[in-house]
Structure formats: structure tokens, C-alpha cells
Amino acid sequence: MPQPFKTIARDHPVLRALLLRGLARWRRLAHAPPGLYTLCYHHVPEHHRAGFAAQIGYLQRHGRFVGADEALTLIESGGITGERHFLVTFDDGYADTVEVALPVLRAAGVPAILFLVGDWLDAPPASPPGPYAGRALVAEWLAAGMEIGSHSASHARIATLDDASAEREIAGSKVALEAATGRPIRHFACPWGVAERDYRPARDPALALGTGYASFFTTRRGVATGADDLATMPRHVLEPEWPLHELDALMGAPRVR
């Protein structure tokens, strides 16, 4: 979506809705190219459970859901371009990810990864938009066969940090989360995820991959098709209440005649 339209969509909700409805008239997920489409959710409150379930069901009709580790294997082998794949990710570690989203995912047989902020596991912020998942809910998530990744140590804007502080946020959070969960932490999702503003493209992806992560997720929209994407993995930020035609508008493509 060109930058002027992005600005309109961000600042004017009514115009955004009209724009996306118009785009959905000629863009369809059914026409989207093969590759990995990563979905980025945050809150899934109870009153949007049905909307989230509808989105998952709709996407199941247009591709195959994979976990983060399987997606990595497919990308590295070249198999990701054989069909359309979807990866569900959640940022921040809200309690409703486990309490509301997890039952929907289990019923649909869909894997997902939860990107946790390391410092929040035992000391979550007291202010909204919590509540956040503590150790018990994280254990429930893992027991369901889901994956865990890092969303940094403190949810800092990494681009503003010096090298030592950036290393703590990225590499240090990996060590801390592995100790807390007893699981390998192989994937990193940058807070906010915009290049230059939120992370330094010349420093931070390389720091992540060089300290043991297999991927560095951003919030640039797009589809991952090869190993070159692993250092700046694209994601489509979604809200569970968005109508299904908006998924077509945001991730679909025009029909090739």
C-alpha cells in the first residue's frame, strides 16, 4: 500500500474502512502468491473471540498454517514457495492470548508463537493494556504445543539504544527466557518493528542472528519467500475484529488474467 494511503488508513478510520473495502473488490487471498504470510496479533479480548475464529477459519481455506520452526525449515529448504502458508504470532504476552486465543487455535488445529517480553514475565507493567501472562499461563501455552519467542527484555525502542543495551534487549532476553521456560528461544520479534525508527537495520538483525536466533521479525507487510527474508521477516499486523474482506485487501492480490 503506497505511503499516502497508509497515512490515511492510520489517521482516518472511516476512510480506512472505505479504502480497504474498495481494495477488496479486486484483491483476493485466493489470488495471492505462494510463500509465508505471518500474522501479528496483540490483544484477543473475549468479545472478539468469534471474530478471531472467523479469521482463522477464513485463512484455513486459503493456505496451510505452520509453526515458526516449521516455517523456518520450509524457508531454508525452498519449500515455502510450494503453496501459501500462514504463521500466527502474538506480541507482548497478554493473558488473553492464552485465555481466549489458545482455545480457538486448538479447536482449529493451528500452531502459533507467543513473543514474550522477558522482564514482564515476573514483573509486568501495572498500567493498561494488560493483564499479561505469568508463568502459569505461559506453561499452559507451551503444554498445548505452542511456541515461545522473544519480544526483547523490556520492550525498549532498540534503535535508540547503545550497542551494549541493544545486546541486552536482544541477546539477553534470549538467555533469560530460555532459563524461565526451559525451551530454546529461536525467534525474535522487534518491538514495533519499523526499520530505522524501531531498530537499526545495519546492527540489530545481525546481532540477533549472530547470538543464536534463527529469525528477526519486523512489521513490514509482505510475504517471505527465501532465506534472505530471515533477517527482516515481514508480518501483517491484524486486529481480531477486522472483517474478512480486510484480510483480502491487505494480503490478497489481483487475479492474473
Beta strands, then each sheet from edge to edge (+ up, - down):
strand 1: 35-41
strand 2: 64-65
strand 3: 84-92
strand 4: 112-116
strand 5: 147-150
strand 6: 187-189
strand 7: 215-217
strand 8: 236-237
sheet 1: 2+ 3+ 1+ 8+
sheet 2: 2+ 3+ 4+ 5+
sheet 3: 6+ 7+
end
